[in-house]
């Protein structure tokens, strides 16, 4: 019984990135899967960063209303 590993494209989708976002050329060839997994693992999920940005704007607007 084996567990299927997610593909880089599936990992990108889970993180909120466009398809093949990490498929960049390296020495004239497309990047291997290993560096792609590492890049995805070192990134932050787009929806989470969007939510944090909205919360920061909300706090900033509340602070500016009450000096």
C-alpha positions, 0 to 999 in steps of 0.5 A: 500500500503506497501513499500518492505524493502531491504533484508540484501543480497540486501544491501550487493550487493548494497554496493559491498560486497559478498553475506552474508558478514555480516552473521556471527555467534553470540553466535552459531547462524547466526546474526539477520537482525538488526545487519546486517543492522547496519553493512552494514549502518556503512560500506563504499561502496567498489567501492567508496573506490576503486575509492578514493584509485586510486585517492590517488595513482594518486595524490601521483604519480603526487607529486613524479614527481614534488618535 
